[in-house]
Amino acid sequence: MSWFDKALEASVMSTHLLIRANLPKHKLLHAHKIAVAFEERYSAYKENSFLNTINQQAGQAPLPITPEDYILFKQCIDASEQTQGIFDISIGALSHGAYHFGFSNQTVADTKIIQKQKSLVNYRDIVLSKCSIYLKKKGMRLDLGGIGKGYVAREIAQYLASEGASRILVDVGGEIVTRGKSYTIAIQDPFSSKHRVMIQTSKADTAISTSGNYERFIGSPKYHHILDKAIGTSSSYYSSMTLMQNSWDIASLDAYATALFNQASHTLNPFAIEHRLSVLAIDKQNQIIEANRENIMLKSLQFL
């Protein structure tokens, strides 16, 4: 292909979007529209989004869905099952119903509210068919914050590939997919504005997903947004969790990173081996914990 690599940067889904590919600029602009359309339909912060309509109908009636809705929600439920419910898209009853993360009234919830809202978090109470979706209990809420960015990154990358791009980088708020070129990816130091890890990808398909307690919090990182549904509060195992895989299954990595953030370090290696991915976790003492590193093909990996 004769096109030089083009780049597009934008703010979407309350985060930073970066797209690079050897395609003309109008193709990148179309790719940007994929993210915008996802946000309009599935954002909890868009009053008239379809996601909010689902939440408002919880405990009342099923809603008809499109084939695209089914694919998305099916992957969310699959990820919930694969993590034994540690990742759970019905976490919205806590994240938005108790803490109101991302809204003007966000606050550290008290114990009574946490206990009430925690009882509404259970992905098994989502009734999904190819034609409809229904939340069994009134007050349930879906929140795609733990998988949505990864899902969009994959959709954009697949679109670019379908248009003939052979060199691709898509970064949706730390959910990254690459192909065909060695790209340098920096992982932030959770305790400063500096970088902690520098990753140079190979030309092979690569997915890198990072979650951190420094991204969104109330008052301090102690009250970060990656909630442990078992206790209803923020977990305290790590400051950063990065998963890597030679694939484009970034939506699954996004969900897995959320789940592993809420699990003790002895669980990391068995999970990494089972799902054929690599882990770089940074704990509360700023120490790096690696799991199954030999599974990822990279050009280089440097700790700073």
C-alpha positions as CSV (number, residue, x, y, z in Angstrom):
1,M,0.0,0.0,0.0
2,S,1.4,3.4,-0.9
3,W,-0.3,5.5,1.8
4,F,1.9,7.0,4.5
5,D,0.7,6.4,8.1
6,K,-1.9,8.8,9.2
7,A,-2.9,9.7,12.7
8,L,-6.1,10.9,14.4
9,E,-6.5,12.0,18.0
10,A,-9.8,12.8,19.7
11,S,-11.6,12.8,23.0
12,V,-14.4,10.2,23.1
13,M,-16.0,8.0,25.8
14,S,-14.5,10.2,28.5
15,T,-11.0,9.3,27.4
16,H,-8.3,9.8,24.8
17,L,-8.6,8.1,21.4
18,L,-5.5,7.6,19.1
19,I,-5.7,5.9,15.7
20,R,-2.7,5.4,13.4
21,A,-2.9,3.4,10.1
22,N,-1.6,3.5,6.6
23,L,-4.9,4.7,5.2
24,P,-6.3,8.0,4.0
25,K,-7.5,10.4,6.6
26,H,-11.2,10.0,5.7
27,K,-11.0,6.3,6.7
28,L,-9.6,7.3,10.1
29,L,-12.5,9.8,10.5
30,H,-14.9,7.0,9.8
31,A,-13.1,4.9,12.4
32,H,-13.6,7.7,14.9
33,K,-17.4,7.6,14.2
34,I,-17.4,4.0,15.4
35,A,-16.3,5.2,18.9
36,V,-18.8,8.1,18.8
37,A,-21.7,5.7,17.9
38,F,-20.8,3.3,20.7
39,E,-20.7,6.1,23.2
40,E,-24.1,7.4,22.1
41,R,-25.7,4.0,22.4
42,Y,-24.0,2.4,25.4
43,S,-22.8,5.2,27.7
44,A,-24.3,5.5,31.1
45,Y,-23.5,9.2,30.9
46,K,-25.8,9.8,27.9
47,E,-29.3,10.3,29.3
48,N,-31.0,8.9,26.2
49,S,-28.6,6.0,25.5
50,F,-30.0,2.5,25.0
51,L,-28.0,1.4,28.0
52,N,-29.9,3.8,30.2
53,T,-33.2,2.6,28.7
54,I,-32.2,-1.0,29.7
55,N,-31.4,0.2,33.2
56,Q,-34.6,2.1,33.5
57,Q,-36.6,-1.0,32.5
58,A,-34.9,-3.2,35.1
59,G,-37.4,-5.5,36.8
60,Q,-40.2,-4.3,34.4
61,A,-40.0,-5.6,30.9
62,P,-37.6,-7.0,28.3
63,L,-36.3,-4.7,25.6
64,P,-35.8,-5.7,21.9
65,I,-32.1,-5.6,20.8
66,T,-30.2,-5.5,17.5
67,P,-27.8,-8.2,16.4
68,E,-24.9,-5.8,17.3
69,D,-26.4,-5.4,20.8
70,Y,-26.5,-9.2,21.2
71,I,-22.8,-9.6,20.2
72,L,-21.7,-7.0,22.7
73,F,-23.8,-8.2,25.7
74,K,-23.0,-11.8,25.0
75,Q,-19.3,-11.0,25.2
76,C,-19.9,-9.2,28.5
77,I,-21.7,-12.2,30.0
78,D,-19.1,-14.6,28.6
79,A,-16.3,-12.5,30.3
80,S,-18.3,-12.6,33.5
81,E,-18.6,-16.4,33.4
82,Q,-14.9,-16.8,32.5
83,T,-13.9,-14.7,35.6
84,Q,-16.5,-16.5,37.9
85,G,-18.3,-13.2,38.1
86,I,-15.4,-11.1,39.4
87,F,-15.9,-9.0,36.3
88,D,-19.6,-8.2,36.2
89,I,-21.3,-5.7,33.9
90,S,-24.2,-5.3,36.4
91,I,-21.6,-3.5,38.6
92,G,-23.5,-0.3,37.7
93,A,-25.7,-0.7,40.8
94,L,-22.5,0.0,42.8
95,S,-20.4,2.2,40.5
96,H,-23.3,4.5,39.5
97,G,-26.1,3.6,42.0
98,A,-23.9,3.9,45.1
99,Y,-20.8,5.9,44.3
100,H,-22.0,7.8,41.2
101,F,-18.6,7.6,39.6
102,G,-18.3,10.1,36.7
103,F,-21.3,12.1,37.8
104,S,-21.4,15.5,39.5
105,N,-22.6,13.9,42.7
106,Q,-20.0,11.2,43.0
107,T,-19.2,10.4,46.6
108,V,-17.8,7.6,48.8
109,A,-20.8,5.5,49.6
110,D,-21.7,4.6,53.2
111,T,-22.0,1.0,54.3
112,K,-25.8,0.8,54.3
113,I,-26.0,2.0,50.7
114,I,-23.2,-0.4,49.6
115,Q,-24.9,-3.4,51.1
116,K,-28.2,-2.5,49.4
117,Q,-26.7,-1.9,46.0
118,K,-24.3,-4.9,46.3
119,S,-27.3,-7.2,46.3
120,L,-28.3,-6.0,42.9
121,V,-24.9,-7.0,41.3
122,N,-25.2,-10.4,39.6
123,Y,-24.8,-11.0,35.9
124,R,-26.8,-14.2,36.2
125,D,-29.9,-11.9,36.6
126,I,-29.4,-10.7,33.1
127,V,-31.7,-12.5,30.7
128,L,-30.3,-12.2,27.2
129,S,-31.6,-13.7,24.0
130,K,-30.8,-12.8,20.3
131,C,-34.0,-10.7,20.4
132,S,-34.1,-9.1,23.8
133,I,-32.4,-8.2,27.1
134,Y,-34.0,-8.0,30.5
135,L,-32.6,-7.2,34.0
136,K,-34.6,-9.3,36.5
137,K,-34.4,-7.0,39.5
138,K,-35.5,-3.4,39.8
139,G,-32.6,-1.2,40.5
140,M,-30.1,-3.2,38.5
141,R,-27.7,-1.3,36.3
142,L,-25.4,-2.2,33.5
143,D,-22.0,-0.4,33.3
144,L,-19.8,-1.2,30.4
145,G,-16.8,0.8,31.8
146,G,-14.8,-2.4,32.3
147,I,-15.1,-3.7,28.8
148,G,-16.4,-0.9,26.5
149,K,-13.1,0.7,25.6
150,G,-11.5,-2.6,24.6
151,Y,-14.6,-3.5,22.6
152,V,-14.4,-0.3,20.6
153,A,-10.6,-0.6,20.1
154,R,-11.1,-4.0,18.5
155,E,-14.0,-2.8,16.3
156,I,-12.0,0.1,15.0
157,A,-8.9,-2.1,14.3
158,Q,-11.0,-4.6,12.5
159,Y,-12.6,-1.8,10.4
160,L,-9.1,-0.4,9.5
161,A,-7.9,-3.9,8.5
162,S,-11.0,-4.5,6.4
163,E,-10.1,-1.3,4.5
164,G,-6.7,-2.6,3.7
165,A,-4.5,-1.2,6.5
166,S,-1.4,-3.2,7.1
167,R,0.0,-1.0,9.9
168,I,-2.4,-0.3,12.7
169,L,-2.3,1.3,16.2
170,V,-5.5,1.9,18.1
171,D,-5.5,3.3,21.7
172,V,-8.8,3.9,23.5
173,G,-7.9,5.1,26.9
174,G,-5.2,2.5,27.5
175,E,-6.8,-0.3,25.6
176,I,-4.4,-0.8,22.7
177,V,-4.2,-3.0,19.6
178,T,-1.4,-3.0,17.1
179,R,-0.4,-4.8,13.8
180,G,2.3,-4.7,11.2
181,K,4.8,-2.3,12.9
182,S,6.8,-2.1,16.1
183,Y,5.2,0.6,18.3
184,T,6.5,2.0,21.6
185,I,3.9,1.8,24.4
186,A,4.5,3.5,27.7
187,I,2.9,2.3,30.9
188,Q,2.4,5.0,33.5
189,D,4.0,5.0,36.9
190,P,1.0,5.0,39.2
191,F,2.9,7.0,41.8
192,S,4.1,9.8,39.5
193,S,3.6,11.5,36.1
194,K,6.6,9.5,34.8
195,H,6.6,6.1,32.9
196,R,7.2,2.8,34.7
197,V,7.4,0.4,31.8
198,M,8.3,0.8,28.1
199,I,7.0,-1.8,25.7
200,Q,8.1,-2.2,22.1
201,T,5.7,-4.4,20.3
202,S,6.6,-6.8,17.5
203,K,4.9,-6.6,14.1
204,A,2.6,-9.4,15.2
205,D,-1.0,-8.7,16.3
206,T,-0.8,-7.4,19.9
207,A,-3.3,-6.4,22.5
208,I,-2.3,-4.4,25.6
209,S,-4.9,-3.6,28.3
210,T,-4.0,-1.4,31.4
211,S,-6.2,-0.5,34.4
212,G,-5.1,1.6,37.3
213,N,-6.3,3.2,40.5
214,Y,-4.8,6.5,39.4
215,E,-7.3,6.9,36.5
216,R,-10.6,7.7,38.2
217,F,-11.1,8.1,42.0
218,I,-13.0,10.0,44.6
219,G,-10.7,12.2,46.7
220,S,-7.7,9.8,46.5
221,P,-6.7,6.6,44.7
222,K,-7.8,4.7,47.9
223,Y,-11.4,5.2,46.5
224,H,-10.7,4.2,42.9
225,H,-13.3,3.1,40.4
226,I,-12.4,-0.6,40.0
227,L,-14.8,-1.9,42.6
228,D,-14.7,-5.4,44.1
229,K,-18.3,-6.5,44.0
230,A,-17.7,-9.0,46.8
231,I,-17.1,-6.2,49.3
232,G,-18.7,-3.3,47.5
233,T,-15.6,-1.1,47.8
234,S,-12.3,-0.4,46.0
235,S,-9.8,-3.2,46.0
236,S,-6.3,-2.7,47.5
237,Y,-4.1,-5.3,45.8
238,Y,-2.6,-3.2,43.0
239,S,-2.0,0.3,41.6
240,S,-1.8,-0.9,38.0
241,M,-2.6,-4.0,36.0
242,T,-1.4,-4.6,32.4
243,L,-2.4,-7.6,30.4
244,M,-0.8,-8.5,27.0
245,Q,-1.6,-11.0,24.3
246,N,-0.6,-11.7,20.7
247,S,-4.2,-11.3,19.5
248,W,-6.8,-8.6,19.0
249,D,-9.0,-9.9,21.8
250,I,-8.7,-6.6,23.6
251,A,-12.3,-6.6,24.9
252,S,-11.6,-9.8,26.8
253,L,-8.3,-8.4,28.1
254,D,-10.1,-5.3,29.3
255,A,-12.6,-7.4,31.3
256,Y,-9.8,-9.7,32.6
257,A,-7.7,-6.7,33.8
258,T,-10.7,-5.5,35.8
259,A,-11.2,-8.9,37.3
260,L,-7.5,-9.5,38.1
261,F,-7.3,-6.1,39.8
262,N,-9.6,-7.5,42.4
263,Q,-7.6,-10.7,42.9
264,A,-4.5,-11.6,45.1
265,S,-1.2,-12.0,43.4
266,H,-1.1,-15.9,43.7
267,T,-4.1,-16.0,41.2
268,L,-2.3,-14.1,38.4
269,N,-0.1,-16.9,37.0
270,P,-2.8,-19.6,36.9
271,F,-5.2,-17.2,35.2
272,A,-2.5,-16.0,32.7
273,I,-1.6,-19.6,31.8
274,E,-5.2,-20.6,31.4
275,H,-6.0,-17.7,29.1
276,R,-2.7,-17.6,27.3
277,L,-1.8,-14.0,28.2
278,S,1.0,-12.2,30.1
279,V,0.6,-10.0,33.2
280,L,2.5,-7.0,34.5
281,A,1.1,-5.8,37.7
282,I,2.3,-3.0,39.9
283,D,1.5,-3.4,43.6
284,K,1.0,-0.8,46.3
285,Q,4.7,-0.8,47.0
286,N,5.5,0.0,43.3
287,Q,6.9,-3.5,42.8
288,I,6.3,-5.2,39.5
289,I,4.8,-8.6,39.5
290,E,5.1,-10.6,36.3
291,A,3.1,-13.7,35.2
292,N,3.6,-15.9,32.1
293,R,5.8,-13.3,30.4
294,E,7.3,-15.8,28.0
295,N,3.8,-16.1,26.4
296,I,4.0,-12.7,24.7
297,M,6.1,-11.9,21.7
298,L,7.6,-8.3,22.0
299,K,10.5,-6.5,20.5
300,S,11.6,-5.3,23.9
301,L,10.3,-4.7,27.5
302,Q,12.1,-2.2,29.8
303,F,11.4,-1.4,33.4
304,L,12.2,2.2,34.3
